[in-house]
Amino acid sequence: MTELYRSANLCVRAAPGADVSRWFVTFDHFRHDGDLDRQGFGEQYFRSRGISVVTIVGQGNHWYQYPDMAEALEAVRRALATARTRIAYGASMGGYAAIRFADRIGATACLALSPQYSIDPRTVPFERRWPREAGLIHWATQPEGPIRIRIAPIVVFDPRSDDGRHVSLIAMDTRLSPISIPYGAHPVTTYLSAAHLLTGLIDAVYDGNLDPVVFQNIARQRRKSTPMWIGELARRQPAHRSGLGEKLARKALAHYPDMPLLLHILAQILTSRHRHGEALEIHRQAYMLSDRDIAYGLPYSWALDLAGLPRDALDIALELRERYPAEAAVSEWVVELHFRVGSLAGALEQAAWAMRDSLIRDEAGSAHYFRLLKRYRESRHPRFVRRVRSWLRRNWLRNDAASPPTFGRGR
């Protein structure tokens, strides 16, 4: 691969394939791993098919609101200036970028799976899935505004979720080629792959012969025979129909008994029905089969706490904290669990370390930990702030404070 652009924020790489007149330009989705040298979205697939691809990856999950984004996009435009076809492609956060930046790279086509219109809370107050990431972006200084794109993006989405509301906003700014798949989930990539439709979709866009209406009809016809769709339908059942949700989840799981996502859906339903014994074992299976992924580890820890096992929940949370030291949700949960098991000292060290680490990474999110500590002080521990200040004075700049403390687990 050839590196087209690199900064502290972004890395852009190009991998020419057999046909260098046609290129995909992919924008990465939300990742817990912020390494700029990681593989880009779809990179392995396109390279294995011999399709020319440019991948754009960012440091952190900031919806590509970087000060040097224009320079990175210009590097792509220059590199592909002689290409006949340039397809902007991404899912979720990457779908947002594919639409927003298609014109900036000179795209001749755009494929966006489950994109957002924005995650700025002032623009989309209904969007609550990524509150911390939205809070870290200095939206006032970014020229987001209405979407300006000359081509009609192909947008595949689940209209029964908040994604449908985002697509409605996108459609107010520009014409679209929409493909709606009810209960296709977020991102719809998972459903398309499980229904064996993703490759065909990519090929049709690449060849320029996609018929959105025909593809939508095929995608909808395959839903009831796709366990992933059945699992999503199970997950969406309201509380008064949790019995039906459990039945559907077990039906989906019968087809793929070792799939972490389907195990997770069933476990969540059982937890909501207070059948903690069954739920915890299934949560554990999902966590282990996913190689201890945070997406299954945090719900497992939450379920342990709901089952009255906060110490076991803390063990899982600390394991996740070690694997995902920059993940705010884990840090906050570790602090909370220290309080729940009665370890004020452990909560103090964990919260103060998280604040320091957040500042080292130059994230505005560090202020959140100050607010978190203030809340505990006001609601539970009147003298807590004095202890925070004392700890910070003693430890703030210590070199060995660059790793999570293991002291004070309340055992």
Order of alpha helices (4+ residues) and beta strands (2+ residues): beta-beta-beta-alpha-beta-alpha-beta-alpha-beta-alpha-beta-alpha-beta-alpha-alpha-alpha-alpha-alpha-alpha-alpha-alpha-alpha-alpha-alpha-alpha-alpha
